[in-house]
Amino acid sequence: MTSPESALIAQIAEAMGRSAGELPVYRRLANVLSELVRAGRADGHGALPSERSLAAEIGISRVTVRRALDELALDGLLRRRQGARTVIGDRVEKRLATLMGFSEELRSRGIEPGQRWISHQAAQPTPSEAMALDLSGSELVVRLVRVRLADGVPIAIERAAVPQSVLPSGDLAGGSLYARLAELGAAPIRGVQRIRAGIMARIEADLLECSPGTPLLVVERRCFLADGRPVEFTETRYNGERYDFLTEIGR
């Protein structure tokens, strides 16, 4: 009986045979693997066959295989770790034009959201939180700090602040802030976001199970109620190797 790995190698070898041309062999292999991953035809395998197996079955050198895999790792399609097999990259796409909570966004894409709590408490707002939420010095915020998961994989560190006058406590049934705000009649209807690049410090890398220096996408979001009052100020630090932002443009 043919194993899933053997069937996948056969697919790759067949596609390589059809792609014969002037491109270097490593580039042809990279193109074939990229198409398989993007089309979802490699789903269910999780890890790709080893360099040795690919080289032996396709009839090319391990150096060539390694170069192709390195190219795809740079594009974020694959993840490579010393001493471990190459695995298909877990990238999540988020649309910028739609105001959705993290949990709702992931579920809409067939991904199970999760979280690891770092803290949730009422506290004095920081200067940036007070400014973003138009709070006086005597008002408190409920601050929620957690690692957000996609199918069990940590992909972001989220720090959200909501006026305590809106959200009495940080206890969230089901883990969704937006679902809880909707229950309280305080669902945000619009927001503004600012996105900047960064790199992970050691503490961020430990929380996201990455190496220090891995790219970050840092998103600050300020959301408002129908009457114009700010209701949420959140900074989310996404693993840049696992998260893509999409937006639709036109003329």
C-alpha positions in Angstrom: 0.0 0.0 0.0 1.4 3.4 -1.0 2.2 5.7 2.0 1.1 9.3 2.0 4.7 10.4 1.8 5.4 8.2 -1.2 2.3 9.5 -2.9 3.4 13.1 -2.3 6.9 12.4 -3.6 5.4 10.8 -6.7 3.3 13.9 -7.2 6.4 16.1 -6.9 8.4 13.9 -9.3 5.6 13.9 -11.9 5.3 17.7 -11.7 9.0 18.1 -12.0 8.9 16.1 -15.2 6.3 18.3 -16.6 8.2 21.5 -15.7 11.3 20.7 -17.6 12.7 23.9 -19.1 15.4 26.5 -18.8 14.9 27.3 -15.1 17.5 26.0 -12.7 16.5 22.7 -11.1 16.2 24.2 -7.6 13.9 26.9 -8.9 11.7 24.3 -10.7 11.5 22.2 -7.5 10.6 25.4 -5.4 7.9 26.3 -7.9 6.4 22.7 -7.8 6.4 22.7 -3.9 5.0 26.2 -3.8 2.1 25.2 -6.0 1.3 22.1 -4.0 1.3 24.0 -0.7 -0.7 27.0 -2.0 -3.3 24.7 -3.7 -3.7 22.7 -0.5 -2.7 19.5 -2.1 0.0 18.9 0.6 -2.5 19.4 3.4 -2.6 16.5 5.8 1.1 15.7 5.4 2.2 18.4 7.8 5.9 17.7 7.3 7.5 17.4 3.9 9.6 14.4 2.9 13.2 14.6 4.1 15.9 16.1 1.9 17.4 12.7 1.5 14.1 11.1 0.3 13.3 14.0 -2.1 16.8 13.9 -3.6 16.8 10.1 -4.0 13.4 9.7 -5.5 13.5 12.7 -7.8 17.1 12.1 -8.9 18.7 15.4 -7.9 21.3 16.4 -5.3 20.5 17.2 -1.7 22.2 20.5 -2.2 19.6 21.3 -4.9 16.8 20.2 -2.6 18.1 22.2 0.3 18.3 25.4 -1.9 14.7 25.0 -3.0 13.5 24.5 0.5 15.5 27.5 1.7 13.8 29.7 -1.0 10.4 28.6 0.3 11.3 29.2 3.9 12.3 32.7 3.1 8.8 33.2 1.5 7.2 31.9 4.7 5.7 28.8 3.0 7.8 26.4 5.0 9.5 26.4 8.4 12.9 24.8 8.8 14.5 24.0 12.1 17.9 22.4 12.8 17.6 18.7 13.4 13.8 18.7 12.5 11.9 18.0 9.4 10.7 20.8 7.2 7.1 21.6 7.9 4.5 23.5 5.9 4.2 27.1 7.3 1.1 27.9 9.3 0.2 31.3 7.9 -3.0 33.0 8.7 -4.6 35.7 6.5 -6.4 38.7 8.0 -8.5 41.2 6.0 -7.9 44.8 6.9 -11.2 46.2 5.6 -13.4 44.2 8.0 -13.8 44.9 11.8 -13.8 41.4 13.3 -12.5 40.0 16.6 -9.6 37.5 16.6 -11.8 34.5 17.4 -14.4 35.4 14.7 -11.7 36.1 12.1 -10.1 32.7 12.6 -13.3 30.7 12.8 -14.4 32.3 9.5 -11.3 30.7 7.9 -11.9 27.2 9.5 -9.2 27.8 12.1 -9.8 27.1 15.8 -8.8 30.1 18.0 -7.3 29.7 21.4 -5.4 31.7 24.0 -2.9 31.5 26.9 -3.7 34.2 29.5 -0.8 36.3 30.8 -3.0 38.6 32.9 -6.5 40.2 33.0 -7.2 42.9 35.6 -8.6 46.3 36.3 -5.8 48.9 36.4 -4.9 52.5 36.0 -4.6 53.3 32.3 -1.2 53.9 30.8 -0.8 57.4 29.2 -1.3 55.9 25.7 -4.4 54.0 26.9 -5.9 57.1 28.6 -5.3 59.1 25.5 -6.7 56.5 23.1 -9.8 55.9 25.2 -10.4 59.5 26.2 -10.2 58.6 29.9 -9.6 60.9 32.9 -7.0 60.1 35.5 -9.5 58.6 37.9 -11.1 56.1 35.5 -9.8 52.5 35.2 -9.4 50.1 32.3 -9.7 46.4 32.2 -6.5 45.2 30.6 -6.3 41.8 28.9 -2.9 40.4 28.0 -2.7 37.0 26.3 -1.0 34.9 23.6 -3.4 34.2 20.8 -3.4 30.7 19.2 -4.4 29.4 15.8 -5.1 25.6 15.8 -2.9 25.5 19.0 0.0 27.5 17.4 0.9 30.8 19.1 0.8 33.5 16.5 0.3 36.8 18.4 0.7 38.6 21.7 -2.4 40.8 22.4 -2.7 43.6 24.9 -6.2 45.0 25.0 -7.6 47.8 27.1 -11.4 48.6 27.6 -12.9 51.2 30.0 -14.1 49.5 33.1 -17.3 51.4 32.8 -18.0 49.3 29.7 -16.3 46.0 30.7 -16.6 45.4 34.4 -14.1 42.5 34.6 -11.7 40.6 32.5 -13.5 37.3 32.8 -14.4 36.3 29.3 -16.7 33.3 28.7 -15.4 31.7 25.6 -12.4 33.9 25.4 -13.9 36.4 22.8 -13.7 40.1 23.8 -15.9 41.2 21.0 -18.6 38.5 21.9 -18.6 39.8 25.4 -18.9 43.4 24.3 -21.8 42.5 22.1 -23.5 40.9 25.1 -23.1 44.1 27.0 -24.5 46.2 24.1 -21.1 47.7 23.4 -19.9 46.1 20.2 -17.6 48.4 18.3 -18.8 49.4 14.8 -15.7 51.0 13.4 -12.0 51.3 14.1 -8.7 52.7 12.9 -5.4 50.7 12.7 -1.8 51.5 12.5 0.7 48.8 11.4 4.4 48.9 11.8 7.3 46.4 11.6 9.4 45.2 14.5 11.5 42.3 15.6 11.0 39.9 18.5 12.8 40.5 21.8 13.7 37.4 23.8 10.5 37.5 25.9 8.3 37.8 22.8 10.2 35.0 21.1 9.7 32.7 24.1 5.9 33.4 24.2 5.6 32.8 20.4 8.0 29.8 20.3 10.3 31.5 17.9 13.9 32.8 17.8 14.8 36.4 18.9 15.0 38.6 15.9 12.0 37.0 14.1 9.9 39.6 12.2 6.9 41.1 14.0 3.9 43.0 12.6 2.8 45.4 15.3 -0.9 46.5 15.0 -2.4 49.2 17.1 -6.2 49.4 16.9 -8.6 51.9 18.3 -12.4 51.1 18.1 -15.5 53.1 18.6 -19.2 52.7 19.5 -22.0 54.0 17.4 -22.1 57.3 19.4 -18.4 57.9 18.7 -17.0 56.9 22.1 -13.8 54.9 22.0 -14.4 51.4 23.5 -11.2 49.4 22.8 -7.5 50.1 22.4 -5.4 47.1 21.5 -1.8 46.5 20.5 -1.2 43.1 18.9 2.2 41.8 18.1 1.9 39.2 15.3 4.5 36.7 14.3 5.5 38.0 10.8 6.3 34.5 9.6 2.8 33.2 10.3 0.4 36.1 9.7 -0.5 38.0 6.5 -2.6 41.1 6.2 -4.8 41.4 3.1 -6.6 44.4 1.7 -8.7 45.0 -1.4 -7.8 48.1 -3.5 -9.3 49.7 -6.5 -9.7 52.9 -8.5 
